[in-house]
């Protein structure tokens, strides 16, 4: 989490020695790079929830270091053992995408613990109620800022 913006960046991997994915890059990426090295994982992509500076400021560093692509649109991909589904969740920004990976959803600035993102109210409402709230209650919500939660919470 970036101390000024409280923005999160994540790295996930399918297994030790396997494939890793970064999600956003607004926080200090040093702990993420350290995790990748500790796991012996190979980064395959950066999942970008949206293009606001507090979510992409270190993207160029990760791209230069690992030569990975940026995925920033709805669709479905497989990276090693990780299946990713990107769904459009506009409202906070026009390019907002939430990424579902296994039992987790990376929501960027659309859904937080006890709050929703600002922006176009009707679009945010539709993104939260018609897209994210249809996920199982136990789905982990890993937001673009502050603490994680679950859909059920």
N, C-alpha and C positions, 0 to 999 in steps of 0.2 A: 504494500500500500504506500503510495506517495504521501509524505507527511504534510505537504501543503494542500494538495488537491484531494487527499483521501481516496485517490483512484487506485483501483486494483489492476494487477497484471498477474496472469497465471501461466503455469506450464503443467501439462499432463502427459503421461506416457502410458503405452499399453502394457509395458513390463520393463524390468531392468534389461538393458541391452537392446531395447526395442525402439519404437518410433515415438517421438515426442511432438507435441503441438504447443505453441505459445498462444495465449489469448490476450489480446491487447498488449500495450507496451508503455503505459503511462507511468507506471511505478518504476523504481530502481530494478533493472533487469539482472543485476549481479547475483541475487539469490536464485533467480530462475536458471541462469547459466550454470551456477554451482550445482543445482539440482540435476540438470541435464548431464553434467560431467560425472556426478556421483552415481547416477543411474546407468551411465554408459549408453545413454539413449542418443538417437540420431534425430534432430529436429527435421520435420517435413514441411511445416507451414506455420504462418501466423494467422490466426483467426481474428479479424478486426470487426468489433461490434459496431463502430462508427468512427468517423474521421475527425472528431474533435481533438485538439492538441493534447488534452490530458489523458488521451487513450492511445495516441500514436507517437508521442515525442521520442521514444527510443526505438521505433520500428526500423529506422535506417541502420541502427547498430546491429540489430538481430539479422536483418537481411544481409548486411555486409559480412557478418561473422559466419553465417550458416548457408548463405545463398538460397534462402527459402522463398517461396511464393507467399503472397498475401491473399487470403480468401476473405472477401468482403461483400458477398452477395448470397441470396437464398440459393439453396441447392442441396445436393447430397454427395458426400465424398467418403472414401475409405483411405485411411493412412495407416499402414500396418494393420494392427488389430483394432484401431479406433474408427468407429463409424460416426460420421458427423452429419447432422442435418441443420442447415441454416434456414431460418424462417424470418420473413420480413416483419419487423415490429416498429413501424414508423411512428412518429409523434414527437419524440425528443429531438430527432433529426430525421431528415428524409432517407438517409442511408442506413438507418438502424437495422441491425440483424442480430437475432438471438441464435446461439449455437447450442444444439442439443448433442451431448456426448454421453452415452450410457445413461446413468441415472441422474445426470446433472444438466442444468441449462445455464449458460453464460448470458446474462440479460443486458449487459451494458448499462445504459442509463434509462431503461424502460421500467424495470421493477427492482426495488430494493427491499431490505427488511423493514417492514412497517411503512413503506412509502412507494410512490410511483414517481417517474421522472416528469420534469416540466416540459412544456412545449405545446403542441397543438392538442388541446384537451380531448377532442373527439377521436383523434388518431391514437393517442395514448390509451384512452379507454378501450378502444377496439383491440389494440395490441395486447393489453393486459387481460381483458375479459374474454375475448374471442380466440386468442392464441395461447397465451401463457396459462390461464386458469383452466384450460382443458387438459393440461398435463396431470399425471397422477400426483396426489397430495404429497407423497414421499419424495418427489423430485427435488433434488438440491438446487437452490438458486444461488448462483455465484455472480453477484452484481458488480457493476463497474465502480461502485464506491461502497465503502464500509463493510459491514458484516454479512456473512452468508445467512440464508434462511431456507425455508422449504416452501413449495407451492401451498401446502396445507396451512402453514402459518399465515 
